[in-house]
Amino acid sequence: MTFERYMGLCLYHSDFGYYTQGRERTGVTGDYFTSSDLHPVFARLVARQAAEMWELMGRPKPFMWVEMGAGRGLFTCDFLRWAKAALPEFDKALEYIAIEPGGAQQQRIKARLTSAGLEDKVRVCGNLEELGPVYGCFFSNELVDAFPVSVVTRTQGHLKEVYVTADESDLREKAGPISDPAIAAYVARYAPGLEEGHRMEVSRFAQAWMKSVAAKLTRGFVVTVDYGDLANRLFTADRPRGTLLAYHAHTATENFFSTPGETDLTAHVNFSALIDAGKAEGLEFAGFTTQEKFLMALGEANQFADIYDPGQTIREIFQARLKLKTLISPEGMGTTFKILLQGRGMAGEPLTGWKYARTPAGGPARES
């Protein structure tokens, strides 16, 4: 089978998929950390940005906030608690929808919401198809990197696709013909200079997902947070093996076949492809920046007072500052994670989170 199909089964099989079993995926006991695992300030600052979107859209009621890939519900709870405490008018207008596939994972989110007293504030759905037209914002954080990808390589001047085959009791990869002309077209568009022996990922699922999101959005925004970059910075000679990795117990490897369904498989996001897919469905490119610049822009107005909680000790204040530093550090999450803004019916509307963003040169597929 193609690697794309193999990865899809490993991650999303209804019974044995990594994302559908309801297992602990993030945090200390999981396989990786997200920004929401570190500190609530991430969700708090995003909530401030959401409230600004609501204002720019004329304070609609309801304002729909659709969180795709809600995971354990940490971001959901942090966002809603902060909105209620700090942004009461926005909170009254807010309709929050959390999307997460798999019944076990949905039950985990609902249990967390109930424990926080927020069960009446959130509608939990399994997929986009359950939604009607959306007037507000689609938001995702570390979702697109988990979509299945095809893997291609150049051998003797020709493109080859990576397949997965069985060798006695083991799985291994084997190069074969390109399974779909769309894969070759993707390479020609985003990595025409792929060198001999090098490999890269093609995420057709990410493109299809963006088109589905665009079809649901009547007016408002799409915010995509993930690690990756624009194509000209992603598919480069210094990544001869591409970006595909397996994560288990906070350790990254290229062992994709030893424990199917028990290991996270992930690849960096090609934001150029998301921009192009959105544009094809009528979404305007509105901004592209790093997590560092996004959070700095939103936090500077009150000198990041949002990281503090009432009654904190000096030690807790110090720990909160260290966690904020991790979120914005240029040596870590601050520049690894990028934040893409797209919109419909909101062309030219300024948003604080992207005020330090650089405009891509020659169109949104590239950055200066």
N, C-alpha and C positions, 0 to 999 in steps of 0.2 A: 504494500500500500504506500501511497505518498506520505512523506513526513507530515504534511498538513493534516491528513486524516488521522494519522497516529497521534499527533499532538492533541487533536480535538477529542479523541477517545480518552486519552490520559487525563485531560482536564475536565471534560464535561460529560462523560458517560453517566447515564442516569443513576446507576447504582455504585459504580466504582471510580467515578471521576474525582480528581483532586478537589475541584470546587463544588462538588455536589454532595459530598459525604457528610458535611457539617463538621468537619474536623477543625481544630484550632490552627489557623494558617499564619496569623501574624502575632507579634508580640514576643515576649521572652520564651514562651512555650511553643511558639510556631516556627516558621521557617524564614521569616523576614520581618522587617519593621516597615510601617508606613508612617507618614507624617502625623497621622492621628494617634498613633501609638505613643508618640513622644510627648505631646502636650496639647491641651485643648485650644491653645492660641491659634493653631492652624485653622480650626473650624470657626473660631471667633472672628478672625480677620476675613475669612471667606463670607461669613454671615454679614459683616459690614459691607462687603462688596455686593452681596445680594440685595441688601437694603438700598444701596445706591442704584442698582439696576431697577428696582421697584419704583424709585422716585423718578428716574428718567423715563420710565414707561407710563408715567401718569398715575402712579399709585393704584393699579388695578386690584380688584378683589373678586376672585382670588388671584394671587400671584403664585404660579405653580413652580416649585423647585423639585426637579426630578434628579435624584442621586442614583446613578447607574453603577452597579457593583458595590453595594452598601456594606459588604463584608460582615464584620461583627456588630455593626451599628454604632461604633464609637463616634465617628464623625457626626452621624445623625443626632445622637444625644447631645453632644457638645454644641452643635449648631443650634438646636432647638432651645436648650437651656439658656444659651447666651442671648438668643433673639428675644426670649420672654423677659429676661432681666434687663437687657440694655437697649432693645429696640422694640418696645411694646406695640407701637402702631404697625410696624412691619409684621410683627408676629401675628397680629389679628387678621391680617390679609393673607397670611401664608398658607398654602396647601402643599404639604410635603409628601412626596412619593418616593419610596425606596425600592429599587429594583435589585433583586438577587435571585439567581436560578437555584433550584434545588430546595425541596421541601424542608430538609433538615436545617439548612442554613437560614431559611425564612423563619423557622420556629425559634432559632437562636436569637435572631434580631428582635422578634416579637417579645421574647422573654426579657431581653435587655430593656426594651422600651417600657414594658410593664413594670419592671423593677424601678425605672426612673420616673414612673408616673406619666409617661408620654404616649401610651398606647393609642389614645384617641387623636393624637396629632399627626399620625403617619399612616399612609396606606402602603402596604407591602405587596409588591407584584413580582411575578416571575420573569417577565420580559416586556419589551416595548409594545408588543402587539396588544397587550391588555389596556393600553392607554388610548384615550381619544386625543383630539387636538390639544396641544400644549401652548399656553400663553404664559411665558416666564423664562425659565432657564433649565437646560440640561447640564448636569455637572457630573464629572467622573474623576476619580483619583486612583491611579494605578489600575486601570481596567484594560486599556487597549493593549498593553504589553503582554497580556495573558490571552490574546486571541491567537488561534492556530495560524502558523505560518508555513509556507512552502520554503524549502531551502534549495538554492541553486548554486552551481559552481561552473567555472569555465575550464574545460578540458580540451587540449589540442585545438584551441580556438573556437570551440563550440560550447554552447550552453547545455548543461546537464542538470537534471533535477535529482534530488536525493530521495530515495525510497527506503522503506524499512522492510526487511525480510527476516525470516527465521532461519537460523543455522543450528540444526539439531535442537538443543534446548535454549539457545540464546537468540536474542535479537541483535541485528546489526544493520548498518546502512549500506546502500548500494546505489551507485549512480545509474541513471537511466534517462530516457527521452523526456523532454518537457511535456507535461501532461495536458497543458492548456495554453493556447496561444496568448492568453491574457497575461500569463506569467512572464513570457518573453517580452511582451509589450511593456510591462512594469519595469523590467530591467533596462530596456532601451530608454525609458523615460527618466528613471531616477539614478541609474548606475551604468551609463553606457561605457564607461571606462573600466569595468570589472576586469581585473587582471587574471592572467593564467594561473590556475590553481587556487584562486581566492573564492570565497563563498559569501553569500548574503541571503537575507530573508525577504520574502515577499508576502505581505499581509493583505490578502484579498478580503478577509473577514473584516478587517478594520475599515476598508473602503465601503463595504456593504453596510456595516454598522453606521457609519457616518451618513450614508444616504437614507437609512431608516430613521435616524434621528431628525434629519432635515425634513423628511416627509411629515413628521409629527409636529414640528415647530411652526405654529401660526405666526407668532411674533415674539421676539426676545433674543436670547443668547444661548450659545453652547460653549462651555468651559471644559477643556480637556487638560488634565494634569498628569504627567507621566515622564519617565526617563526616556530620552531619545533626542532627536534633533531634526533639523531640516536636512533634506537628502544630501546636499553637497558637503555637509559636515558629518553625516552618518556613514555613508558608503565611501570610505577612504582607504588608501593603501595600508594604513597602520592598523587595520582590522581585517587581516587576511582570513580569519575564521568566522567573520561576521560577529553578531552580538548574541546569538542564542546561548542560553545558559540554563542549567538546572539548579534549583535551590532546595536544600534540605538542612534543617537545623542551623540556619544562618551561615551555611557554607555553599559557595558557588562552585560548580563543576561542569564539565562537558559530558558527564555520564548520563545520557538521556534514556538508557534502556534497562537499567538494573532494577528499578522499582516503579513500573508504570502505575500511575494513579496515586502514588505515595509521595511524589516529588513535584514541585512546582517547575514548570517549563515556561520560559519567558524570553522575549526578544525586544530590543529597543524599538521605540515607535518612530516611524517615518512620518513626521508631521507634515511634510510637503504633500504626501499622498492624502492625508486627512483634509488639508486645505483644498486640494484639487477636487476631491470627492464632494466636499461641501459646496464648493462653487458650482459644480455641475448640477446641484439640486437647488440653487438659488441662495445659498448662504454667503454672506459677505465676510471676507477676511477682515478682522478688526484689531488683531494684536497678537504678538508672540514675544514672550519674555521668559526669564528664568524665575525660579521660585524665590531666589534671593531678592531680586528686584521687585517682584510682586508683593512679597510680604513687607519689604522695607517701605514701599510706597503706601501700603495700607496702615502700617504701624507708626509712621513718623509723626502723624498729626497729634497723637497723644503720647509720644515717646514710649510706645509699646506698653502702655499701662494695662492693656488687655491680658498680659501674661500673669497678672497678679490676682489672687483671690483674697477676700477679706480675712483678716486674722492670721495671715501667714507668718511663720517665724523667719528669722534672718536666714536660717539654713534652707528653708523652703523657697525663699525668694532667690537665693543664690542658685539653687537647683533649677528653678524655672528659667533663669537667665542662661544657664548652660544649655538647656534644651532648646531655647530659642536660637542660640548660637549654632547648634547642630542643624536646625532647619534652614538657616540662611548662610551657612558657611560656604564660601566659594570652593573650598577643598572637598566638599561633600555634597549633601542634598541641595544646597543652594544653587549650584549651577548644573548638576546632573539632571535635575527635574526642570522641565519646561512647562509653560502654561499657554495654551492656545485659546484665543477668543475669536469666535465667529458669531454672526448674528443674522437675523431676518427682520427687516423693517426698522433697523436701528443704525443705519449707516451714518458714520460721522459722530455718533454720540460718545463723548469722552468718558472713560472709566478710570478711576484712580489706580487700580492695580496694574495698569499697563502704561502709566505715564512715563516710565523710564525705558519702555521698549524701543528697540531700534527698528526702523522700517526696513524690511527686506529689499535688497537691490534687485531690480529687474523683475519685480513681481513676487508674490508670496512664496514661490517654490524655493527661493534662495534668500540668504541673509547676508548683509554686508559685513 
